[in-house]
Amino acid sequence: MFTAAASRSAAAYNRVGVETSVGSADPHKLVSLLFDGLLQALGSARVAMQGGDIALKGRKIGVAVRILEEGLIAPLNLEEGGELAANLNALYRYCVTQVTLANVRNDASGLAEVSRLIELVASGWKQIDGTAPAYSEAVAA
């Protein structure tokens, strides 16, 4: 009984924390938050896959694909972002394919590969100052 209440409280606290972070973030920080959410979803999907929890695996893979497609691919500024935006677009689309294949094949190594790729990009992203033209202001919307 107390565990369920504590879990609900923790979940509510986490939602408020995430909403506060998103609400006060600049476009550069929002992309960083997307990377964090993507890596978390991939990790949870991998654990669910290994534990045989098909429903949770499906939900987490769905979250990962949505972050890739709606959060990282959609706001790319392919006109002004040049080669960087084009390369990120290709990488993220590759990641969507790999995550989808990992889901169908129940292959945790596919999720691990995408996690490694995204960790590299996220690390580089967090080291720049937010002035790279790869993303448009649409990220902030």
N, CA, C and O atoms as a GROMACS GRO file, in nm:
protein
  564
    1MET      N    1   0.082  -0.120   0.000
    1MET     CA    2   0.000   0.000   0.000
    1MET      C    3   0.086   0.126   0.000
    1MET      O    4   0.066   0.215  -0.082
    2PHE      N    5   0.182   0.132   0.090
    2PHE     CA    6   0.268   0.250   0.096
    2PHE      C    7   0.361   0.256  -0.024
    2PHE      O    8   0.395   0.365  -0.071
    3THR      N    9   0.402   0.141  -0.072
    3THR     CA   10   0.491   0.138  -0.187
    3THR      C   11   0.424   0.199  -0.309
    3THR      O   12   0.486   0.277  -0.382
    4ALA      N   13   0.299   0.164  -0.331
    4ALA     CA   14   0.227   0.220  -0.446
    4ALA      C   15   0.214   0.370  -0.434
    4ALA      O   16   0.232   0.443  -0.532
    5ALA      N   17   0.182   0.418  -0.315
    5ALA     CA   18   0.169   0.563  -0.295
    5ALA      C   19   0.304   0.631  -0.313
    5ALA      O   20   0.312   0.738  -0.374
    6ALA      N   21   0.408   0.570  -0.262
    6ALA     CA   22   0.542   0.628  -0.277
    6ALA      C   23   0.582   0.630  -0.424
    6ALA      O   24   0.644   0.726  -0.471
    7SER      N   25   0.547   0.525  -0.497
    7SER     CA   26   0.578   0.520  -0.640
    7SER      C   27   0.504   0.629  -0.716
    7SER      O   28   0.561   0.695  -0.803
    8ARG      N   29   0.377   0.648  -0.683
    8ARG     CA   30   0.298   0.753  -0.750
    8ARG      C   31   0.355   0.890  -0.719
    8ARG      O   32   0.363   0.976  -0.806
    9SER      N   33   0.394   0.910  -0.594
    9SER     CA   34   0.453   1.038  -0.555
    9SER      C   35   0.584   1.063  -0.629
    9SER      O   36   0.608   1.174  -0.677
   10ALA      N   37   0.666   0.960  -0.636
   10ALA     CA   38   0.794   0.975  -0.706
   10ALA      C   39   0.772   1.003  -0.853
   10ALA      O   40   0.841   1.086  -0.912
   11ALA      N   41   0.675   0.935  -0.914
   11ALA     CA   42   0.645   0.958  -1.055
   11ALA      C   43   0.596   1.100  -1.077
   11ALA      O   44   0.636   1.166  -1.174
   12ALA      N   45   0.510   1.149  -0.989
   12ALA     CA   46   0.459   1.285  -1.001
   12ALA      C   47   0.573   1.386  -0.985
   12ALA      O   48   0.581   1.483  -1.059
   13TYR      N   49   0.660   1.361  -0.889
   13TYR     CA   50   0.775   1.448  -0.868
   13TYR      C   51   0.863   1.451  -0.992
   13TYR      O   52   0.907   1.558  -1.035
   14ASN      N   53   0.889   1.334  -1.050
   14ASN     CA   54   0.970   1.328  -1.172
   14ASN      C   55   0.906   1.403  -1.287
   14ASN      O   56   0.975   1.473  -1.361
   15ARG      N   57   0.773   1.389  -1.304
   15ARG     CA   58   0.704   1.460  -1.411
   15ARG      C   59   0.717   1.611  -1.394
   15ARG      O   60   0.744   1.684  -1.489
   16VAL      N   61   0.698   1.657  -1.271
   16VAL     CA   62   0.709   1.801  -1.244
   16VAL      C   63   0.852   1.847  -1.271
   16VAL      O   64   0.872   1.954  -1.329
   17GLY      N   65   0.950   1.768  -1.231
   17GLY     CA   66   1.089   1.803  -1.255
   17GLY      C   67   1.120   1.812  -1.402
   17GLY      O   68   1.188   1.905  -1.446
   18VAL      N   69   1.072   1.717  -1.480
   18VAL     CA   70   1.095   1.718  -1.624
   18VAL      C   71   1.024   1.836  -1.687
   18VAL      O   72   1.082   1.906  -1.770
   19GLU      N   73   0.898   1.859  -1.649
   19GLU     CA   74   0.823   1.971  -1.706
   19GLU      C   75   0.889   2.104  -1.673
   19GLU      O   76   0.892   2.194  -1.757
   20THR      N   77   0.942   2.118  -1.553
   20THR     CA   78   1.012   2.240  -1.514
   20THR      C   79   1.139   2.257  -1.596
   20THR      O   80   1.169   2.367  -1.643
   21SER      N   81   1.214   2.148  -1.615
   21SER     CA   82   1.336   2.154  -1.695
   21SER      C   83   1.305   2.195  -1.838
   21SER      O   84   1.373   2.280  -1.895
   22VAL      N   85   1.202   2.135  -1.896
   22VAL     CA   86   1.165   2.164  -2.035
   22VAL      C   87   1.114   2.306  -2.047
   22VAL      O   88   1.149   2.377  -2.142
   23GLY      N   89   1.032   2.349  -1.953
   23GLY     CA   90   0.973   2.483  -1.960
   23GLY      C   91   1.074   2.595  -1.952
   23GLY      O   92   1.052   2.703  -2.006
   24SER      N   93   1.185   2.569  -1.885
   24SER     CA   94   1.284   2.675  -1.867
   24SER      C   95   1.408   2.657  -1.955
   24SER      O   96   1.505   2.731  -1.940
   25ALA      N   97   1.406   2.561  -2.044
   25ALA     CA   98   1.525   2.530  -2.123
   25ALA      C   99   1.529   2.607  -2.255
   25ALA      O  100   1.426   2.635  -2.315
   26ASP      N  101   1.651   2.640  -2.297
   26ASP     CA  102   1.671   2.698  -2.429
   26ASP      C  103   1.676   2.584  -2.530
   26ASP      O  104   1.682   2.468  -2.490
   27PRO      N  105   1.672   2.613  -2.661
   27PRO     CA  106   1.672   2.506  -2.761
   27PRO      C  107   1.789   2.408  -2.747
   27PRO      O  108   1.771   2.288  -2.767
   28HIS      N  109   1.906   2.457  -2.713
   28HIS     CA  110   2.022   2.369  -2.696
   28HIS      C  111   1.998   2.272  -2.581
   28HIS      O  112   2.026   2.152  -2.594
   29LYS      N  113   1.947   2.321  -2.470
   29LYS     CA  114   1.920   2.237  -2.354
   29LYS      C  115   1.808   2.137  -2.386
   29LYS      O  116   1.812   2.024  -2.339
   30LEU      N  117   1.709   2.179  -2.463
   30LEU     CA  118   1.600   2.087  -2.499
   30LEU      C  119   1.653   1.966  -2.576
   30LEU      O  120   1.610   1.854  -2.553
   31VAL      N  121   1.746   1.988  -2.667
   31VAL     CA  122   1.804   1.876  -2.741
   31VAL      C  123   1.880   1.786  -2.644
   31VAL      O  124   1.874   1.663  -2.657
   32SER      N  125   1.950   1.844  -2.549
   32SER     CA  126   2.019   1.763  -2.448
   32SER      C  127   1.920   1.679  -2.368
   32SER      O  128   1.946   1.562  -2.339
   33LEU      N  129   1.807   1.738  -2.333
   33LEU     CA  130   1.703   1.663  -2.261
   33LEU      C  131   1.646   1.551  -2.347
   33LEU      O  132   1.614   1.443  -2.297
   34LEU      N  133   1.632   1.576  -2.477
   34LEU     CA  134   1.585   1.471  -2.567
   34LEU      C  135   1.684   1.354  -2.571
   34LEU      O  136   1.644   1.238  -2.568
   35PHE      N  137   1.812   1.386  -2.578
   35PHE     CA  138   1.913   1.280  -2.575
   35PHE      C  139   1.902   1.199  -2.446
   35PHE      O  140   1.907   1.076  -2.448
   36ASP      N  141   1.887   1.268  -2.334
   36ASP     CA  142   1.876   1.199  -2.205
   36ASP      C  143   1.753   1.108  -2.203
   36ASP      O  144   1.761   0.993  -2.160
   37GLY      N  145   1.640   1.160  -2.249
   37GLY     CA  146   1.518   1.080  -2.254
   37GLY      C  147   1.530   0.961  -2.347
   37GLY      O  148   1.480   0.852  -2.317
   38LEU      N  149   1.595   0.981  -2.460
   38LEU     CA  150   1.615   0.873  -2.556
   38LEU      C  151   1.701   0.763  -2.496
   38LEU      O  152   1.668   0.645  -2.507
   39LEU      N  153   1.810   0.802  -2.433
   39LEU     CA  154   1.899   0.701  -2.373
   39LEU      C  155   1.829   0.627  -2.260
   39LEU      O  156   1.848   0.507  -2.242
   40GLN      N  157   1.748   0.698  -2.184
   40GLN     CA  158   1.672   0.633  -2.077
   40GLN      C  159   1.572   0.534  -2.135
   40GLN      O  160   1.559   0.422  -2.085
   41ALA      N  161   1.501   0.572  -2.240
   41ALA     CA  162   1.403   0.484  -2.303
   41ALA      C  163   1.470   0.360  -2.361
   41ALA      O  164   1.419   0.249  -2.348
   42LEU      N  165   1.585   0.379  -2.426
   42LEU     CA  166   1.658   0.265  -2.483
   42LEU      C  167   1.706   0.170  -2.374
   42LEU      O  168   1.698   0.048  -2.390
   43GLY      N  169   1.755   0.224  -2.265
   43GLY     CA  170   1.800   0.141  -2.153
   43GLY      C  171   1.684   0.063  -2.092
   43GLY      O  172   1.698  -0.056  -2.063
   44SER      N  173   1.571   0.129  -2.073
   44SER     CA  174   1.454   0.062  -2.018
   44SER      C  175   1.402  -0.046  -2.112
   44SER      O  176   1.361  -0.153  -2.068
   45ALA      N  177   1.404  -0.018  -2.242
   45ALA     CA  178   1.360  -0.117  -2.341
   45ALA      C  179   1.452  -0.238  -2.339
   45ALA      O  180   1.406  -0.352  -2.350
   46ARG      N  181   1.581  -0.214  -2.325
   46ARG     CA  182   1.678  -0.323  -2.320
   46ARG      C  183   1.655  -0.411  -2.197
   46ARG      O  184   1.657  -0.534  -2.207
   47VAL      N  185   1.632  -0.349  -2.082
   47VAL     CA  186   1.606  -0.425  -1.959
   47VAL      C  187   1.474  -0.503  -1.973
   47VAL      O  188   1.467  -0.619  -1.935
   48ALA      N  189   1.371  -0.438  -2.027
   48ALA     CA  190   1.243  -0.506  -2.046
   48ALA      C  191   1.257  -0.622  -2.143
   48ALA      O  192   1.198  -0.728  -2.122
   49MET      N  193   1.335  -0.603  -2.248
   49MET     CA  194   1.357  -0.709  -2.346
   49MET      C  195   1.424  -0.828  -2.280
   49MET      O  196   1.384  -0.943  -2.300
   50GLN      N  197   1.526  -0.801  -2.203
   50GLN     CA  198   1.600  -0.908  -2.136
   50GLN      C  199   1.515  -0.978  -2.031
   50GLN      O  200   1.535  -1.096  -2.003
   51GLY      N  201   1.420  -0.905  -1.972
   51GLY     CA  202   1.332  -0.962  -1.872
   51GLY      C  203   1.205  -1.023  -1.928
   51GLY      O  204   1.124  -1.078  -1.853
   52GLY      N  205   1.187  -1.015  -2.059
   52GLY     CA  206   1.069  -1.073  -2.122
   52GLY      C  207   0.941  -0.992  -2.105
   52GLY      O  208   0.832  -1.044  -2.128
   53ASP      N  209   0.953  -0.866  -2.066
   53ASP     CA  210   0.835  -0.780  -2.049
   53ASP      C  211   0.805  -0.713  -2.183
   53ASP      O  212   0.853  -0.604  -2.212
   54ILE      N  213   0.725  -0.780  -2.263
   54ILE     CA  214   0.697  -0.736  -2.400
   54ILE      C  215   0.622  -0.603  -2.403
   54ILE      O  216   0.651  -0.517  -2.486
   55ALA      N  217   0.527  -0.587  -2.311
   55ALA     CA  218   0.448  -0.463  -2.311
   55ALA      C  219   0.536  -0.342  -2.279
   55ALA      O  220   0.529  -0.240  -2.347
   56LEU      N  221   0.618  -0.354  -2.176
   56LEU     CA  222   0.707  -0.243  -2.140
   56LEU      C  223   0.808  -0.217  -2.251
   56LEU      O  224   0.836  -0.102  -2.284
   57LYS      N  225   0.863  -0.324  -2.308
   57LYS     CA  226   0.957  -0.309  -2.419
   57LYS      C  227   0.893  -0.228  -2.531
   57LYS      O  228   0.955  -0.136  -2.584
   58GLY      N  229   0.771  -0.263  -2.568
   58GLY     CA  230   0.701  -0.193  -2.675
   58GLY      C  231   0.678  -0.046  -2.644
   58GLY      O  232   0.696   0.040  -2.730
   59ARG      N  233   0.638  -0.018  -2.519
   59ARG     CA  234   0.616   0.123  -2.481
   59ARG      C  235   0.746   0.202  -2.487
   59ARG      O  236   0.747   0.314  -2.540
   60LYS      N  237   0.853   0.147  -2.435
   60LYS     CA  238   0.981   0.219  -2.432
   60LYS      C  239   1.039   0.236  -2.571
   60LYS      O  240   1.099   0.339  -2.602
   61ILE      N  241   1.024   0.136  -2.656
   61ILE     CA  242   1.070   0.150  -2.794
   61ILE      C  243   0.987   0.256  -2.865
   61ILE      O  244   1.039   0.333  -2.945
   62GLY      N  245   0.858   0.259  -2.837
   62GLY     CA  246   0.773   0.364  -2.893
   62GLY      C  247   0.819   0.502  -2.852
   62GLY      O  248   0.822   0.594  -2.933
   63VAL      N  249   0.854   0.517  -2.725
   63VAL     CA  250   0.906   0.646  -2.676
   63VAL      C  251   1.035   0.681  -2.749
   63VAL      O  252   1.053   0.795  -2.792
   64ALA      N  253   1.124   0.584  -2.763
   64ALA     CA  254   1.252   0.610  -2.830
   64ALA      C  255   1.232   0.654  -2.975
   64ALA      O  256   1.295   0.750  -3.020
   65VAL      N  257   1.144   0.585  -3.046
   65VAL     CA  258   1.119   0.620  -3.186
   65VAL      C  259   1.055   0.758  -3.196
   65VAL      O  260   1.090   0.836  -3.285
   66ARG      N  261   0.963   0.789  -3.107
   66ARG     CA  262   0.900   0.922  -3.110
   66ARG      C  263   1.002   1.032  -3.082
   66ARG      O  264   0.999   1.137  -3.147
   67ILE      N  265   1.092   1.009  -2.987
   67ILE     CA  266   1.195   1.110  -2.960
   67ILE      C  267   1.282   1.129  -3.083
   67ILE      O  268   1.314   1.242  -3.120
   68LEU      N  269   1.322   1.019  -3.145
   68LEU     CA  270   1.404   1.030  -3.265
   68LEU      C  271   1.330   1.105  -3.376
   68LEU      O  272   1.384   1.200  -3.433
   69GLU      N  273   1.209   1.062  -3.406
   69GLU     CA  274   1.137   1.119  -3.521
   69GLU      C  275   1.084   1.260  -3.494
   69GLU      O  276   1.104   1.350  -3.574
   70GLU      N  277   1.018   1.277  -3.381
   70GLU     CA  278   0.951   1.405  -3.354
   70GLU      C  279   1.040   1.506  -3.283
   70GLU      O  280   1.026   1.627  -3.302
   71GLY      N  281   1.132   1.456  -3.203
   71GLY     CA  282   1.216   1.546  -3.125
   71GLY      C  283   1.349   1.579  -3.188
   71GLY      O  284   1.400   1.690  -3.172
   72LEU      N  285   1.407   1.483  -3.261
   72LEU     CA  286   1.541   1.506  -3.316
   72LEU      C  287   1.542   1.521  -3.468
   72LEU      O  288   1.617   1.604  -3.519
   73ILE      N  289   1.462   1.445  -3.540
   73ILE     CA  290   1.462   1.456  -3.687
   73ILE      C  291   1.376   1.575  -3.733
   73ILE      O  292   1.422   1.656  -3.813
   74ALA      N  293   1.255   1.584  -3.683
   74ALA     CA  294   1.160   1.686  -3.732
   74ALA      C  295   1.214   1.829  -3.725
   74ALA      O  296   1.195   1.905  -3.820
   75PRO      N  297   1.278   1.869  -3.616
   75PRO     CA  298   1.323   2.008  -3.610
   75PRO      C  299   1.457   2.036  -3.678
   75PRO      O  300   1.504   2.150  -3.677
   76LEU      N  301   1.520   1.934  -3.737
   76LEU     CA  302   1.646   1.960  -3.806
   76LEU      C  303   1.624   2.062  -3.918
   76LEU      O  304   1.527   2.054  -3.993
   77ASN      N  305   1.714   2.157  -3.926
   77ASN     CA  306   1.707   2.260  -4.029
   77ASN      C  307   1.798   2.216  -4.144
   77ASN      O  308   1.916   2.252  -4.148
   78LEU      N  309   1.741   2.139  -4.236
   78LEU     CA  310   1.822   2.082  -4.345
   78LEU      C  311   1.867   2.187  -4.446
   78LEU      O  312   1.965   2.166  -4.517
   79GLU      N  313   1.797   2.299  -4.454
   79GLU     CA  314   1.834   2.404  -4.548
   79GLU      C  315   1.953   2.486  -4.498
   79GLU      O  316   2.045   2.515  -4.574
   80GLU      N  317   1.951   2.523  -4.370
   80GLU     CA  318   2.057   2.607  -4.317
   80GLU      C  319   2.162   2.530  -4.238
   80GLU      O  320   2.270   2.581  -4.209
   81GLY      N  321   2.130   2.405  -4.203
   81GLY     CA  322   2.220   2.327  -4.120
   81GLY      C  323   2.334   2.260  -4.194
   81GLY      O  324   2.427   2.207  -4.133
   82GLY      N  325   2.326   2.262  -4.327
   82GLY     CA  326   2.434   2.209  -4.409
   82GLY      C  327   2.464   2.063  -4.386
   82GLY      O  328   2.374   1.983  -4.360
   83GLU      N  329   2.591   2.030  -4.395
   83GLU     CA  330   2.636   1.891  -4.384
   83GLU      C  331   2.608   1.832  -4.246
   83GLU      O  332   2.575   1.714  -4.233
   84LEU      N  333   2.620   1.914  -4.143
   84LEU     CA  334   2.594   1.867  -4.007
   84LEU      C  335   2.450   1.819  -3.993
   84LEU      O  336   2.426   1.709  -3.942
   85ALA      N  337   2.356   1.899  -4.037
   85ALA     CA  338   2.215   1.861  -4.027
   85ALA      C  339   2.186   1.737  -4.112
   85ALA      O  340   2.111   1.649  -4.070
   86ALA      N  341   2.245   1.731  -4.231
   86ALA     CA  342   2.223   1.615  -4.318
   86ALA      C  343   2.279   1.488  -4.254
   86ALA      O  344   2.216   1.382  -4.260
   87ASN      N  345   2.396   1.498  -4.192
   87ASN     CA  346   2.455   1.382  -4.126
   87ASN      C  347   2.373   1.338  -4.005
   87ASN      O  348   2.354   1.219  -3.983
   88LEU      N  349   2.326   1.434  -3.926
   88LEU     CA  350   2.242   1.400  -3.812
   88LEU      C  351   2.112   1.335  -3.859
   88LEU      O  352   2.065   1.238  -3.798
   89ASN      N  353   2.053   1.387  -3.965
   89ASN     CA  354   1.932   1.330  -4.021
   89ASN      C  355   1.954   1.184  -4.059
   89ASN      O  356   1.873   1.097  -4.026
   90ALA      N  357   2.064   1.157  -4.129
   90ALA     CA  358   2.094   1.019  -4.170
   90ALA      C  359   2.118   0.930  -4.048
   90ALA      O  360   2.070   0.817  -4.044
   91LEU      N  361   2.190   0.980  -3.950
   91LEU     CA  362   2.217   0.901  -3.830
   91LEU      C  363   2.089   0.869  -3.754
   91LEU      O  364   2.066   0.754  -3.716
   92TYR      N  365   2.005   0.970  -3.734
   92TYR     CA  366   1.881   0.947  -3.658
   92TYR      C  367   1.788   0.852  -3.732
   92TYR      O  368   1.722   0.769  -3.670
   93ARG      N  369   1.782   0.862  -3.863
   93ARG     CA  370   1.698   0.769  -3.941
   93ARG      C  371   1.754   0.627  -3.933
   93ARG      O  372   1.678   0.531  -3.924
   94TYR      N  373   1.885   0.614  -3.935
   94TYR     CA  374   1.948   0.484  -3.915
   94TYR      C  375   1.909   0.428  -3.777
   94TYR      O  376   1.877   0.310  -3.764
   95CYS      N  377   1.912   0.514  -3.676
   95CYS     CA  378   1.877   0.472  -3.540
   95CYS      C  379   1.731   0.425  -3.533
   95CYS      O  380   1.702   0.326  -3.466
   96VAL      N  381   1.640   0.495  -3.600
   96VAL     CA  382   1.500   0.452  -3.602
   96VAL      C  383   1.490   0.312  -3.662
   96VAL      O  384   1.420   0.225  -3.609
   97THR      N  385   1.560   0.290  -3.771
   97THR     CA  386   1.559   0.158  -3.835
   97THR      C  387   1.615   0.052  -3.742
   97THR      O  388   1.557  -0.056  -3.728
   98GLN      N  389   1.726   0.081  -3.678
   98GLN     CA  390   1.789  -0.016  -3.589
   98GLN      C  391   1.703  -0.047  -3.467
   98GLN      O  392   1.694  -0.163  -3.426
   99VAL      N  393   1.639   0.054  -3.411
   99VAL     CA  394   1.551   0.032  -3.295
   99VAL      C  395   1.431  -0.053  -3.337
   99VAL      O  396   1.390  -0.143  -3.265
  100THR      N  397   1.377  -0.024  -3.453
  100THR     CA  398   1.263  -0.101  -3.504
  100THR      C  399   1.302  -0.246  -3.528
  100THR      O  400   1.230  -0.338  -3.490
  101LEU      N  401   1.417  -0.268  -3.591
  101LEU     CA  402   1.465  -0.404  -3.615
  101LEU      C  403   1.494  -0.476  -3.483
  101LEU      O  404   1.464  -0.594  -3.469
  102ALA      N  405   1.552  -0.406  -3.388
  102ALA     CA  406   1.579  -0.466  -3.257
  102ALA      C  407   1.450  -0.510  -3.190
  102ALA      O  408   1.445  -0.615  -3.126
  103ASN      N  409   1.346  -0.431  -3.206
  103ASN     CA  410   1.216  -0.466  -3.149
  103ASN      C  411   1.162  -0.592  -3.215
  103ASN      O  412   1.122  -0.686  -3.146
  104VAL      N  413   1.161  -0.595  -3.346
  104VAL     CA  414   1.106  -0.709  -3.421
  104VAL      C  415   1.186  -0.836  -3.392
  104VAL      O  416   1.129  -0.944  -3.377
  105ARG      N  417   1.316  -0.822  -3.386
  105ARG     CA  418   1.404  -0.939  -3.366
  105ARG      C  419   1.427  -0.972  -3.219
  105ARG      O  420   1.490  -1.072  -3.186
  106ASN      N  421   1.376  -0.886  -3.131
  106ASN     CA  422   1.400  -0.900  -2.987
  106ASN      C  423   1.550  -0.908  -2.960
  106ASN      O  424   1.599  -0.997  -2.892
  107ASP      N  425   1.623  -0.811  -3.017
  107ASP     CA  426   1.768  -0.810  -3.017
  107ASP      C  427   1.821  -0.691  -2.937
  107ASP      O  428   1.823  -0.578  -2.985
  108ALA      N  429   1.863  -0.719  -2.814
  108ALA     CA  430   1.913  -0.613  -2.727
  108ALA      C  431   2.040  -0.549  -2.781
  108ALA      O  432   2.069  -0.434  -2.749
  109SER      N  433   2.117  -0.622  -2.862
  109SER     CA  434   2.241  -0.564  -2.914
  109SER      C  435   2.212  -0.448  -3.009
  109SER      O  436   2.292  -0.355  -3.019
  110GLY      N  437   2.100  -0.451  -3.079
  110GLY     CA  438   2.061  -0.340  -3.165
  110GLY      C  439   2.033  -0.214  -3.085
  110GLY      O  440   2.069  -0.103  -3.126
  111LEU      N  441   1.969  -0.232  -2.970
  111LEU     CA  442   1.942  -0.118  -2.882
  111LEU      C  443   2.072  -0.064  -2.823
  111LEU      O  444   2.089   0.056  -2.807
  112ALA      N  445   2.163  -0.155  -2.790
  112ALA     CA  446   2.292  -0.114  -2.735
  112ALA      C  447   2.372  -0.034  -2.839
  112ALA      O  448   2.438   0.064  -2.804
  113GLU      N  449   2.365  -0.076  -2.965
  113GLU     CA  450   2.436  -0.003  -3.070
  113GLU      C  451   2.382   0.140  -3.083
  113GLU      O  452   2.460   0.235  -3.091
  114VAL      N  453   2.252   0.154  -3.084
  114VAL     CA  454   2.192   0.287  -3.095
  114VAL      C  455   2.228   0.371  -2.973
  114VAL      O  456   2.257   0.490  -2.986
  115SER      N  457   2.227   0.311  -2.856
  115SER     CA  458   2.267   0.384  -2.734
  115SER      C  459   2.409   0.436  -2.747
  115SER      O  460   2.436   0.552  -2.713
  116ARG      N  461   2.500   0.354  -2.795
  116ARG     CA  462   2.640   0.398  -2.811
  116ARG      C  463   2.649   0.514  -2.910
  116ARG      O  464   2.721   0.611  -2.885
  117LEU      N  465   2.578   0.505  -3.020
  117LEU     CA  466   2.581   0.613  -3.120
  117LEU      C  467   2.526   0.743  -3.062
  117LEU      O  468   2.586   0.849  -3.078
  118ILE      N  469   2.413   0.733  -2.995
  118ILE     CA  470   2.350   0.853  -2.938
  118ILE      C  471   2.436   0.910  -2.826
  118ILE      O  472   2.444   1.032  -2.811
  119GLU      N  473   2.499   0.826  -2.746
  119GLU     CA  474   2.587   0.876  -2.640
  119GLU      C  475   2.700   0.960  -2.699
  119GLU      O  476   2.738   1.062  -2.641
  120LEU      N  477   2.755   0.917  -2.812
  120LEU     CA  478   2.861   0.995  -2.877
  120LEU      C  479   2.810   1.132  -2.923
  120LEU      O  480   2.875   1.234  -2.900
  121VAL      N  481   2.695   1.132  -2.986
  121VAL     CA  482   2.639   1.259  -3.035
  121VAL      C  483   2.601   1.348  -2.916
  121VAL      O  484   2.627   1.468  -2.918
  122ALA      N  485   2.540   1.288  -2.814
  122ALA     CA  486   2.498   1.365  -2.698
  122ALA      C  487   2.618   1.428  -2.627
  122ALA      O  488   2.612   1.542  -2.583
  123SER      N  489   2.724   1.352  -2.617
  123SER     CA  490   2.845   1.404  -2.554
  123SER      C  491   2.900   1.523  -2.631
  123SER      O  492   2.935   1.625  -2.571
  124GLY      N  493   2.906   1.511  -2.762
  124GLY     CA  494   2.952   1.623  -2.844
  124GLY      C  495   2.858   1.743  -2.834
  124GLY      O  496   2.903   1.857  -2.825
  125TRP      N  497   2.728   1.716  -2.836
  125TRP     CA  498   2.629   1.823  -2.829
  125TRP      C  499   2.643   1.901  -2.700
  125TRP      O  500   2.634   2.024  -2.700
  126LYS      N  501   2.665   1.831  -2.592
  126LYS     CA  502   2.674   1.896  -2.461
  126LYS      C  503   2.802   1.979  -2.447
  126LYS      O  504   2.812   2.062  -2.356
  127GLN      N  505   2.898   1.957  -2.536
  127GLN     CA  506   3.023   2.032  -2.530
  127GLN      C  507   3.020   2.161  -2.613
  127GLN      O  508   3.108   2.246  -2.598
  128ILE      N  509   2.920   2.176  -2.699
  128ILE     CA  510   2.912   2.299  -2.778
  128ILE      C  511   2.825   2.400  -2.705
  128ILE      O  512   2.757   2.366  -2.609
  129ASP      N  513   2.829   2.523  -2.751
  129ASP     CA  514   2.762   2.631  -2.680
  129ASP      C  515   2.619   2.659  -2.725
  129ASP      O  516   2.556   2.752  -2.675
  130GLY      N  517   2.569   2.583  -2.817
  130GLY     CA  518   2.431   2.603  -2.860
  130GLY      C  519   2.416   2.691  -2.982
  130GLY      O  520   2.304   2.729  -3.015
  131THR      N  521   2.523   2.725  -3.048
  131THR     CA  522   2.514   2.813  -3.164
  131THR      C  523   2.517   2.738  -3.297
  131THR      O  524   2.510   2.800  -3.403
  132ALA      N  525   2.528   2.605  -3.294
  132ALA     CA  526   2.533   2.528  -3.419
  132ALA      C  527   2.399   2.539  -3.491
  132ALA      O  528   2.294   2.531  -3.427
  133PRO      N  529   2.401   2.559  -3.624
  133PRO     CA  530   2.278   2.582  -3.699
  133PRO      C  531   2.202   2.457  -3.738
  133PRO      O  532   2.108   2.466  -3.816
  134ALA      N  533   2.238   2.339  -3.687
  134ALA     CA  534   2.173   2.216  -3.728
  134ALA      C  535   2.025   2.215  -3.693
  134ALA      O  536   1.943   2.160  -3.767
  135TYR      N  537   1.990   2.276  -3.580
  135TYR     CA  538   1.850   2.278  -3.537
  135TYR      C  539   1.794   2.418  -3.553
  135TYR      O  540   1.862   2.518  -3.530
  136SER      N  541   1.670   2.421  -3.593
  136SER     CA  542   1.602   2.550  -3.608
  136SER      C  543   1.541   2.589  -3.474
  136SER      O  544   1.550   2.514  -3.378
  137GLU      N  545   1.482   2.702  -3.468
  137GLU     CA  546   1.412   2.747  -3.349
  137GLU      C  547   1.289   2.663  -3.320
  137GLU      O  548   1.227   2.678  -3.214
  138ALA      N  549   1.252   2.573  -3.414
  138ALA     CA  550   1.135   2.487  -3.395
  138ALA      C  551   1.152   2.397  -3.273
  138ALA      O  552   1.053   2.350  -3.217
  139VAL      N  553   1.276   2.371  -3.232
  139VAL     CA  554   1.300   2.288  -3.114
  139VAL      C  555   1.236   2.352  -2.992
  139VAL      O  556   1.184   2.282  -2.905
  140ALA      N  557   1.240   2.482  -2.985
  140ALA     CA  558   1.187   2.553  -2.868
  140ALA      C  559   1.035   2.553  -2.863
  140ALA      O  560   0.976   2.576  -2.757
  141ALA      N  561   0.971   2.528  -2.977
  141ALA     CA  562   0.824   2.533  -2.981
  141ALA      C  563   0.761   2.411  -2.920
  141ALA      O  564   0.638   2.401  -2.916
   0.00000   0.00000   0.00000
